[in-house]
């Protein structure tokens, strides 16, 4: 079996690692330490390995059992499961050979921007048939690792477990006075999933998109909401939450959408931040595209639930938006992508979000329910008249950025926004989509980041140029545009590509970058449900 990344998660605990069990050198935000087993914001374990004598075993098969995961080593099975809501993680080994040993590499690594002061003290208690390994953390927290009927050996931060019973259950918990076995955790997870998931089969993209989002709904002492993705972004992002939540408004996860909106609103005092760590640290304030798109999410939530108090979030956004408008009526500020040289410009994606927000407020007769409704109505009437005159570049495409009298075309994926949002009349939209296909915005994988007019470094996404990378989000936006403008050929290509990614790497995980790159699982793929 190829070496692959895999994960297992609940609200309060998650595991991310390689199938060979060596989880060092994963990720770059906490350099090389984004893998392992995390409780709250502390990495409890780094690597998890299965030895047979001196040999580190390599699995021959990975199985996603939906409620838990399995690695097969011939007849020997290593199963692991995260409790959906509590601080439990269980490893259950079956059909062990007498010389097999489970090895856990202990570690306490803080999540980004945090300093975990922990005791190196490690206590081993034997209460036959149980052995308990205990390590204290700060804030009166502690970690315990419990096994039954096993020989336990601790050596230099590694714990070795061997059982002659042919099986071994290792239960890892934080501050817990309860005991659970593997089966009871799995059954609890089944109940949890039945509450929040619509039914679907193994080939149903909508089902897996919902499941992936639920797997990334994290609850911490500091809040609760959908994090962006694993392993690199296990915290709360503004724009990621917008796309994730828009896709889940009509699913059983609606209560989780509400708490995600409230969580970000709390940290930004009503204005969505860009990044909030799950330790409750605001790493970056919201960009302009997040300010306006979060307001649009609030509107959609109001329309879905009738909870009118969420209009206050739109009022908050309007306080930022109106002073930021350029002479054409579009907000100046950062968009979803960084385009060098466009500082203090209006960006196409921001303009489209703003137009879409005002259009739906007007159509749903809610614009006058806002504090500055009269002013917003005048702005809407202005941009409704001028949108195409301002943004069309005369080649059936759009300008990416406008700064005063200067208009800039860089060929970024934000070209898809007017189509994905249905702002272009049907026949004109079909022409734009054909032009985008002709100039090379799409390949067999999906929608590329940008045309090769200006080269961009891919940074931490592996040596290739950024232009040719196919992120899943632009591909989803392209899929929405293809559906709106009845391009069945493009729809077929994009759907096949997304489905293919389900069966690469971690089976059942929709990634950040297609077909199998970036974050192994990415919450924004739930936006698929806003398309279908």
Secondary structure, DSSP 8 states (H G I E B T S, - for coil): ----EEEEE-SSEEEEEETTS--TTB-TTTTTBS-EEEETTEEEEEEEEEEETTEE---SEEEE-SSSEEEEETTEEEEEEE-SSSSEEEEEEES--TTEEEEEEEEEEE-TT---------EEEEETTEEEEEEE-STT-EEEEEEES-EEEEETTEEEEE-SSSEEEEEEEES------HHHHHHHHHHHHHHH-----TT-HHHHHHHHHHHTEEEETTEEEE--EETTB-SEEHHHHHHHHHHHTTSTTHHHHHHHHHHHHHHTTTS--SEE-TTS-EEE---HHHHHHHHHHHHHHHHHH--GGGHHHHHHHHHHHGGGB-TTS-BBS--SS--TT-TT-EEHHHHHHHHHHHHHHHHTT-GGGSTTHHHHHHHHHHHHHHHHHHHB-SSSSB-SEEETTEEE---BGGGGHHHHTT-S-HHHHHHHHHHHHHHTSB-SS-B-SB-TTS--B-GGG-SSBGGG--BHHHHHHHHHHHHHTT-HHHHHHHHHHHHHHHTSSSTT---SBTTTBSSSEEGGGGGHHHH-
